[in-house]
Amino acid sequence: MRDPARRRPVRAWLPLACAVAREPRLWVTALRQTARLAPRGWWHRWPPLPLPDRDYLRFRLQTMYGGEGRAPEPSDVLAYLWWCKREGR
């Protein structure tokens, strides 16, 4: 079973980025959350993308979906971003 927390940015993150791109009202919120979740010094690691820490992402996916091996659903990410926007996070 594949570990969704592995750093496979294009395959794992492209569907999420496309979903957010279709929601202009969430762009600022998405950028804000990306900055908050990115580990310090993310630009020093390859690939130089502000991806969340692998262990944190694995934990969040396991608590959300009840097991390992599942990537985040775009609809779940959008729901999270709408929640962040409503709550001022």
Buried (B, 14 or more C-beta within 10 A) or exposed (E): EEBBBEBBEEEBBEBBEEBBEEBEEBEEBBEBBBEEBBEEEBEEEEEEBEBBBBEEBBEBBBEEBEEEEBBBBBEBBBEBBBEBBEEEE
